[in-house]
């Protein structure tokens, strides 16, 4: 028997029931419900979606808010380069 905790919408099923109703349980997970599988009344596994849906990235959100210096890719001075190489302490 599938039990639901109405506060968190968690379905709790035995391993036997999970084996016989796996396709239905996967559909429940895809609808956003949580499914916990138990053995002898103890939780042993949880069904979760394989990936989380991501919102598409919106380009240009920081346009006009970030400034890149004109010389950001200029060669480093010998003193700064030595610090990066661990030679100038």
N, C-alpha and C positions, 0 to 999 in steps of 0.2 A: 504494500500500500504506500502511495506517495503521500508524505506529510508535508505541509507547508507551515512555516513560521510566518504569519501574516505581517509581522512588523518588518522583516527584512526580505520577504519573498524568497525563502530558501527551501528548496525541495530536498527531502532526505529520503534516500532509497537504499535498500539492501543490495549487496553485490548480485544476488540472484536476480532481483528485479531489474537492476541496471543492465545485466546481460540480455534479458529478454526484451527490454524496452529502450535499448541504446539509441535508436534512431529518433524516437520521441523525445528522449532526454536531450539529445543534441539540438533538436528544434527549440526546446525550452531555453537552452543556454543562448542560442542565437537571438532569442527574443529578449534577452537581458536578465533572465532569471538565474539564480545560483542553484547548483545541484551538488549535494554532498552525498557520497557513497559511504555506506556503513558496513561493517562486519561485526556481527554479534552486538549490534547497537552502538558501536563505537565508530566515529568518523575516521575513515582511512584515506579518502581521496576526494578531490573536488573537480568538477568539470568546469572549465572556463573557455572562453573563445580563444582560438589560436592566435589571433592578432587583434589589436585594438584599432578601430577605425580612426584614421587621422583626418583632420580637416585639411583641405588643400592650402598650401602656403600662399600667402598674398605678397606679391613683390611690391616694393616701393613704399612700405609702411614708414620707413625712416627717412624718406627723401626730404632733403632740406634740414635734417636734424643732425647729420654727421658730416664732418669736414675732414677730408684727407689732405694732409700737407703735400705740397707740390714735390717735395724732395723725399717722400716716404721710401722710395726705392733707391736712393742715392747710396753709393758705397760708404761703408763705415770708416771712421778714422782709425788709424793704427792703434791708438790707445783703447778705443772701445772694442775693436776687434780682438785685441790681446785679452781683454776682460772676458769676452765670450769664450775664448780658447783656453782660459784658465792660466794665462801666463802673467797677468799683471795684477798682483795682489798688493 
